[in-house]
Amino acid sequence: MAAPDTIVLVHGFWMTPRSWENWVEHYQERGFTVLAPGYPGFEVEVESLNADPTPILKLTVPQIIEHYEAVIRELPSAPIIIGHSAGGAFTQILLDHGFGAAAVAMNSAPTEGVRVVPLSQVKSTFPVLKSPANRHKAVPLSFEEFKYAFTNTFTEEESRALYERYAIPANGGILWGSVLANFQPGHQDTWVDYHNDNRAPLLFVSGSEDHIMPPEVQRSNAKHYKSNTVTEVKLYEGYAHLLPAQEGWQKIADEVLDWALSHAVPAKS
């Protein structure tokens, strides 16, 4: 088949599509059509969501997945999907649903059944999980909390600039739901079929210094897949959670795209 010419970028929590701004430009310069859709209600800017987080509160995982599926259905051919953080989990779900020619999950949140919870992840998510009342709130991170979870290898100046440009509150209900998914009967919102032989190839990318989604989370998530298709893990030394904005991101952007192009297959339903 012809190589995919479209890339869909899926952002994570505490972020908007703005977090992909450098990658959009970089991939466009390589000749690709690049889409970075926001979650439903995220058509406004970071500043608007910080001023009024109502759209964040209304989110559900099924709504997010349906939104991205609708975007991808409109494309003439299966795209490369690249997701970061929670967007990595959503990317896995999209792949399981038959979307995408290949995908990359970067510093991915885990899908259902992954029970590895490193201490740094507990500390990073504590601002949300410290209170069940946060299940009904949009929960922001303070600058110090953001720096620990997202930019622990960045300078103070870099971290502050990224915090002011990118950070928004996150939906506490979804985060609580992802934790409780492993303790409730039946399939929850972040379930995928780890035995699905029809899904496209998947690469997990992990930053060695990531606090909120450390390498052991990525390795465990990848090991859950028992399907007869490609699942690989690549570790980048010295990189924090906000890898797409860290110095040297261009090399990583090129390498993961080249991996996806070399492994791309026709999407199967």
DRENNUMI-54309 format. One record per residue (C-alpha): residue number from 0; residue in one letter; x, z, y. Coordinates in steps of 0.2 Angstrom, whole numbers. Example, Ala and Ser with C-alpha at 12.3 -4.5 7.8 and 13.67 -1.06 7.14 Angstrom:
<atoms>
<atom i="0" aa="A" x="62" z="39" y="-22"/>
<atom i="1" aa="S" x="68" z="36" y="-5"/>
</atoms>
This chain:
<atoms>
<atom i="0" aa="M" x="0" z="0" y="0"/>
<atom i="1" aa="A" x="5" z="-2" y="18"/>
<atom i="2" aa="A" x="14" z="14" y="25"/>
<atom i="3" aa="P" x="2" z="25" y="35"/>
<atom i="4" aa="D" x="3" z="22" y="54"/>
<atom i="5" aa="T" x="-8" z="37" y="60"/>
<atom i="6" aa="I" x="-3" z="55" y="60"/>
<atom i="7" aa="V" x="-16" z="69" y="62"/>
<atom i="8" aa="L" x="-9" z="86" y="69"/>
<atom i="9" aa="V" x="-18" z="102" y="65"/>
<atom i="10" aa="H" x="-14" z="117" y="76"/>
<atom i="11" aa="G" x="-15" z="135" y="71"/>
<atom i="12" aa="F" x="-22" z="151" y="78"/>
<atom i="13" aa="W" x="-17" z="158" y="95"/>
<atom i="14" aa="M" x="-14" z="140" y="99"/>
<atom i="15" aa="T" x="-23" z="124" y="105"/>
<atom i="16" aa="P" x="-18" z="105" y="103"/>
<atom i="17" aa="R" x="-6" z="108" y="118"/>
<atom i="18" aa="S" x="6" z="116" y="106"/>
<atom i="19" aa="W" x="9" z="99" y="98"/>
<atom i="20" aa="E" x="12" z="90" y="115"/>
<atom i="21" aa="N" x="31" z="86" y="111"/>
<atom i="22" aa="W" x="27" z="80" y="94"/>
<atom i="23" aa="V" x="13" z="69" y="100"/>
<atom i="24" aa="E" x="25" z="60" y="112"/>
<atom i="25" aa="H" x="39" z="60" y="99"/>
<atom i="26" aa="Y" x="29" z="51" y="86"/>
<atom i="27" aa="Q" x="21" z="39" y="98"/>
<atom i="28" aa="E" x="38" z="34" y="103"/>
<atom i="29" aa="R" x="41" z="30" y="84"/>
<atom i="30" aa="G" x="26" z="18" y="85"/>
<atom i="31" aa="F" x="13" z="29" y="77"/>
<atom i="32" aa="T" x="-5" z="32" y="82"/>
<atom i="33" aa="V" x="-5" z="51" y="84"/>
<atom i="34" aa="L" x="-21" z="62" y="85"/>
<atom i="35" aa="A" x="-21" z="81" y="89"/>
<atom i="36" aa="P" x="-39" z="86" y="88"/>
<atom i="37" aa="G" x="-44" z="104" y="93"/>
<atom i="38" aa="Y" x="-56" z="115" y="84"/>
<atom i="39" aa="P" x="-74" z="113" y="89"/>
<atom i="40" aa="G" x="-76" z="119" y="107"/>
<atom i="41" aa="F" x="-57" z="118" y="110"/>
<atom i="42" aa="E" x="-60" z="102" y="121"/>
<atom i="43" aa="V" x="-55" z="113" y="136"/>
<atom i="44" aa="E" x="-38" z="119" y="141"/>
<atom i="45" aa="V" x="-28" z="134" y="137"/>
<atom i="46" aa="E" x="-32" z="142" y="154"/>
<atom i="47" aa="S" x="-51" z="140" y="151"/>
<atom i="48" aa="L" x="-51" z="148" y="134"/>
<atom i="49" aa="N" x="-41" z="163" y="140"/>
<atom i="50" aa="A" x="-54" z="165" y="154"/>
<atom i="51" aa="D" x="-69" z="163" y="142"/>
<atom i="52" aa="P" x="-65" z="164" y="124"/>
<atom i="53" aa="T" x="-83" z="161" y="119"/>
<atom i="54" aa="P" x="-79" z="145" y="109"/>
<atom i="55" aa="I" x="-66" z="154" y="99"/>
<atom i="56" aa="L" x="-79" z="167" y="94"/>
<atom i="57" aa="K" x="-91" z="154" y="88"/>
<atom i="58" aa="L" x="-78" z="146" y="76"/>
<atom i="59" aa="T" x="-80" z="146" y="57"/>
<atom i="60" aa="V" x="-68" z="138" y="44"/>
<atom i="61" aa="P" x="-81" z="126" y="37"/>
<atom i="62" aa="Q" x="-84" z="120" y="55"/>
<atom i="63" aa="I" x="-66" z="117" y="58"/>
<atom i="64" aa="I" x="-64" z="108" y="41"/>
<atom i="65" aa="E" x="-79" z="97" y="44"/>
<atom i="66" aa="H" x="-73" z="93" y="62"/>
<atom i="67" aa="Y" x="-56" z="86" y="55"/>
<atom i="68" aa="E" x="-64" z="77" y="41"/>
<atom i="69" aa="A" x="-76" z="68" y="53"/>
<atom i="70" aa="V" x="-61" z="63" y="64"/>
<atom i="71" aa="I" x="-51" z="57" y="48"/>
<atom i="72" aa="R" x="-66" z="47" y="42"/>
<atom i="73" aa="E" x="-66" z="37" y="57"/>
<atom i="74" aa="L" x="-49" z="31" y="54"/>
<atom i="75" aa="P" x="-46" z="14" y="46"/>
<atom i="76" aa="S" x="-34" z="21" y="33"/>
<atom i="77" aa="A" x="-28" z="38" y="26"/>
<atom i="78" aa="P" x="-16" z="46" y="39"/>
<atom i="79" aa="I" x="-2" z="58" y="37"/>
<atom i="80" aa="I" x="-8" z="76" y="40"/>
<atom i="81" aa="I" x="4" z="89" y="47"/>
<atom i="82" aa="G" x="-3" z="107" y="50"/>
<atom i="83" aa="H" x="5" z="122" y="57"/>
<atom i="84" aa="S" x="1" z="140" y="53"/>
<atom i="85" aa="A" x="-18" z="141" y="50"/>
<atom i="86" aa="G" x="-17" z="123" y="52"/>
<atom i="87" aa="G" x="-6" z="122" y="37"/>
<atom i="88" aa="A" x="-20" z="131" y="27"/>
<atom i="89" aa="F" x="-33" z="119" y="34"/>
<atom i="90" aa="T" x="-21" z="104" y="29"/>
<atom i="91" aa="Q" x="-21" z="110" y="11"/>
<atom i="92" aa="I" x="-40" z="111" y="11"/>
<atom i="93" aa="L" x="-41" z="93" y="19"/>
<atom i="94" aa="L" x="-30" z="87" y="5"/>
<atom i="95" aa="D" x="-40" z="95" y="-8"/>
<atom i="96" aa="H" x="-55" z="87" y="-1"/>
<atom i="97" aa="G" x="-47" z="70" y="-3"/>
<atom i="98" aa="F" x="-41" z="67" y="14"/>
<atom i="99" aa="G" x="-24" z="61" y="19"/>
<atom i="100" aa="A" x="-10" z="50" y="11"/>
<atom i="101" aa="A" x="2" z="64" y="11"/>
<atom i="102" aa="A" x="4" z="81" y="21"/>
<atom i="103" aa="V" x="15" z="94" y="28"/>
<atom i="104" aa="A" x="11" z="112" y="29"/>
<atom i="105" aa="M" x="23" z="120" y="41"/>
<atom i="106" aa="N" x="25" z="139" y="41"/>
<atom i="107" aa="S" x="7" z="139" y="33"/>
<atom i="108" aa="A" x="-5" z="152" y="32"/>
<atom i="109" aa="P" x="-9" z="155" y="13"/>
<atom i="110" aa="T" x="-25" z="148" y="5"/>
<atom i="111" aa="E" x="-35" z="159" y="-6"/>
<atom i="112" aa="G" x="-27" z="168" y="-21"/>
<atom i="113" aa="V" x="-10" z="170" y="-12"/>
<atom i="114" aa="R" x="-7" z="189" y="-12"/>
<atom i="115" aa="V" x="11" z="190" y="-5"/>
<atom i="116" aa="V" x="10" z="201" y="11"/>
<atom i="117" aa="P" x="27" z="204" y="18"/>
<atom i="118" aa="L" x="29" z="219" y="30"/>
<atom i="119" aa="S" x="33" z="207" y="44"/>
<atom i="120" aa="Q" x="17" z="198" y="41"/>
<atom i="121" aa="V" x="8" z="215" y="42"/>
<atom i="122" aa="K" x="16" z="219" y="58"/>
<atom i="123" aa="S" x="12" z="202" y="66"/>
<atom i="124" aa="T" x="-6" z="202" y="61"/>
<atom i="125" aa="F" x="-9" z="221" y="65"/>
<atom i="126" aa="P" x="-16" z="218" y="82"/>
<atom i="127" aa="V" x="-31" z="210" y="74"/>
<atom i="128" aa="L" x="-32" z="219" y="57"/>
<atom i="129" aa="K" x="-30" z="237" y="64"/>
<atom i="130" aa="S" x="-48" z="238" y="67"/>
<atom i="131" aa="P" x="-63" z="231" y="58"/>
<atom i="132" aa="A" x="-72" z="229" y="75"/>
<atom i="133" aa="N" x="-60" z="215" y="78"/>
<atom i="134" aa="R" x="-70" z="204" y="66"/>
<atom i="135" aa="H" x="-82" z="201" y="80"/>
<atom i="136" aa="K" x="-69" z="198" y="94"/>
<atom i="137" aa="A" x="-57" z="185" y="100"/>
<atom i="138" aa="V" x="-41" z="195" y="99"/>
<atom i="139" aa="P" x="-26" z="190" y="111"/>
<atom i="140" aa="L" x="-8" z="195" y="108"/>
<atom i="141" aa="S" x="2" z="204" y="121"/>
<atom i="142" aa="F" x="18" z="195" y="126"/>
<atom i="143" aa="E" x="28" z="207" y="115"/>
<atom i="144" aa="E" x="17" z="204" y="100"/>
<atom i="145" aa="F" x="18" z="185" y="102"/>
<atom i="146" aa="K" x="37" z="186" y="104"/>
<atom i="147" aa="Y" x="38" z="196" y="87"/>
<atom i="148" aa="A" x="26" z="185" y="78"/>
<atom i="149" aa="F" x="30" z="167" y="85"/>
<atom i="150" aa="T" x="46" z="167" y="94"/>
<atom i="151" aa="N" x="58" z="180" y="88"/>
<atom i="152" aa="T" x="73" z="169" y="88"/>
<atom i="153" aa="F" x="69" z="162" y="105"/>
<atom i="154" aa="T" x="77" z="169" y="122"/>
<atom i="155" aa="E" x="66" z="180" y="133"/>
<atom i="156" aa="E" x="64" z="166" y="145"/>
<atom i="157" aa="E" x="59" z="153" y="132"/>
<atom i="158" aa="S" x="46" z="165" y="124"/>
<atom i="159" aa="R" x="38" z="169" y="141"/>
<atom i="160" aa="A" x="36" z="151" y="145"/>
<atom i="161" aa="L" x="28" z="146" y="128"/>
<atom i="162" aa="Y" x="17" z="162" y="129"/>
<atom i="163" aa="E" x="10" z="157" y="146"/>
<atom i="164" aa="R" x="8" z="138" y="141"/>
<atom i="165" aa="Y" x="1" z="140" y="124"/>
<atom i="166" aa="A" x="-6" z="157" y="119"/>
<atom i="167" aa="I" x="-25" z="160" y="117"/>
<atom i="168" aa="P" x="-35" z="173" y="108"/>
<atom i="169" aa="A" x="-38" z="171" y="89"/>
<atom i="170" aa="N" x="-55" z="173" y="80"/>
<atom i="171" aa="G" x="-54" z="190" y="72"/>
<atom i="172" aa="G" x="-68" z="186" y="60"/>
<atom i="173" aa="I" x="-58" z="172" y="52"/>
<atom i="174" aa="L" x="-42" z="182" y="50"/>
<atom i="175" aa="W" x="-51" z="196" y="42"/>
<atom i="176" aa="G" x="-60" z="184" y="31"/>
<atom i="177" aa="S" x="-44" z="177" y="25"/>
<atom i="178" aa="V" x="-38" z="194" y="20"/>
<atom i="179" aa="L" x="-54" z="199" y="11"/>
<atom i="180" aa="A" x="-55" z="182" y="2"/>
<atom i="181" aa="N" x="-44" z="189" y="-12"/>
<atom i="182" aa="F" x="-55" z="203" y="-15"/>
<atom i="183" aa="Q" x="-72" z="195" y="-15"/>
<atom i="184" aa="P" x="-81" z="186" y="-29"/>
<atom i="185" aa="G" x="-83" z="167" y="-29"/>
<atom i="186" aa="H" x="-74" z="154" y="-18"/>
<atom i="187" aa="Q" x="-71" z="159" y="0"/>
<atom i="188" aa="D" x="-68" z="148" y="15"/>
<atom i="189" aa="T" x="-49" z="145" y="11"/>
<atom i="190" aa="W" x="-51" z="141" y="-7"/>
<atom i="191" aa="V" x="-43" z="125" y="-14"/>
<atom i="192" aa="D" x="-42" z="119" y="-32"/>
<atom i="193" aa="Y" x="-24" z="121" y="-37"/>
<atom i="194" aa="H" x="-27" z="110" y="-52"/>
<atom i="195" aa="N" x="-33" z="95" y="-42"/>
<atom i="196" aa="D" x="-23" z="80" y="-49"/>
<atom i="197" aa="N" x="-31" z="69" y="-36"/>
<atom i="198" aa="R" x="-24" z="76" y="-20"/>
<atom i="199" aa="A" x="-10" z="68" y="-11"/>
<atom i="200" aa="P" x="8" z="75" y="-10"/>
<atom i="201" aa="L" x="11" z="91" y="-1"/>
<atom i="202" aa="L" x="27" z="98" y="7"/>
<atom i="203" aa="F" x="28" z="116" y="13"/>
<atom i="204" aa="V" x="40" z="119" y="27"/>
<atom i="205" aa="S" x="46" z="136" y="30"/>
<atom i="206" aa="G" x="57" z="144" y="44"/>
<atom i="207" aa="S" x="69" z="157" y="37"/>
<atom i="208" aa="E" x="66" z="169" y="52"/>
<atom i="209" aa="D" x="47" z="167" y="52"/>
<atom i="210" aa="H" x="39" z="184" y="54"/>
<atom i="211" aa="I" x="20" z="180" y="52"/>
<atom i="212" aa="M" x="21" z="168" y="38"/>
<atom i="213" aa="P" x="38" z="171" y="30"/>
<atom i="214" aa="P" x="46" z="160" y="17"/>
<atom i="215" aa="E" x="40" z="171" y="2"/>
<atom i="216" aa="V" x="22" z="166" y="8"/>
<atom i="217" aa="Q" x="26" z="148" y="7"/>
<atom i="218" aa="R" x="35" z="149" y="-10"/>
<atom i="219" aa="S" x="20" z="159" y="-17"/>
<atom i="220" aa="N" x="7" z="147" y="-10"/>
<atom i="221" aa="A" x="17" z="132" y="-17"/>
<atom i="222" aa="K" x="19" z="140" y="-35"/>
<atom i="223" aa="H" x="0" z="142" y="-36"/>
<atom i="224" aa="Y" x="-2" z="123" y="-37"/>
<atom i="225" aa="K" x="-2" z="118" y="-55"/>
<atom i="226" aa="S" x="-8" z="100" y="-52"/>
<atom i="227" aa="N" x="0" z="84" y="-59"/>
<atom i="228" aa="T" x="6" z="79" y="-41"/>
<atom i="229" aa="V" x="20" z="82" y="-29"/>
<atom i="230" aa="T" x="22" z="99" y="-21"/>
<atom i="231" aa="E" x="38" z="103" y="-13"/>
<atom i="232" aa="V" x="46" z="117" y="-2"/>
<atom i="233" aa="K" x="59" z="115" y="11"/>
<atom i="234" aa="L" x="67" z="129" y="20"/>
<atom i="235" aa="Y" x="75" z="127" y="38"/>
<atom i="236" aa="E" x="87" z="141" y="42"/>
<atom i="237" aa="G" x="86" z="150" y="58"/>
<atom i="238" aa="Y" x="69" z="145" y="63"/>
<atom i="239" aa="A" x="54" z="156" y="68"/>
<atom i="240" aa="H" x="36" z="154" y="67"/>
<atom i="241" aa="L" x="34" z="143" y="82"/>
<atom i="242" aa="L" x="46" z="130" y="74"/>
<atom i="243" aa="P" x="37" z="115" y="82"/>
<atom i="244" aa="A" x="44" z="121" y="99"/>
<atom i="245" aa="Q" x="61" z="128" y="94"/>
<atom i="246" aa="E" x="77" z="119" y="99"/>
<atom i="247" aa="G" x="81" z="106" y="85"/>
<atom i="248" aa="W" x="62" z="102" y="82"/>
<atom i="249" aa="Q" x="65" z="83" y="84"/>
<atom i="250" aa="K" x="76" z="83" y="68"/>
<atom i="251" aa="I" x="63" z="92" y="58"/>
<atom i="252" aa="A" x="49" z="81" y="65"/>
<atom i="253" aa="D" x="58" z="66" y="59"/>
<atom i="254" aa="E" x="63" z="73" y="42"/>
<atom i="255" aa="V" x="45" z="79" y="37"/>
<atom i="256" aa="L" x="38" z="63" y="43"/>
<atom i="257" aa="D" x="50" z="53" y="33"/>
<atom i="258" aa="W" x="46" z="64" y="18"/>
<atom i="259" aa="A" x="28" z="61" y="20"/>
<atom i="260" aa="L" x="30" z="42" y="22"/>
<atom i="261" aa="S" x="41" z="41" y="7"/>
<atom i="262" aa="H" x="28" z="50" y="-4"/>
<atom i="263" aa="A" x="12" z="43" y="4"/>
<atom i="264" aa="V" x="-1" z="37" y="-9"/>
<atom i="265" aa="P" x="-19" z="30" y="-6"/>
<atom i="266" aa="A" x="-31" z="44" y="-3"/>
<atom i="267" aa="K" x="-43" z="48" y="-18"/>
<atom i="268" aa="S" x="-60" z="55" y="-18"/>
</atoms>
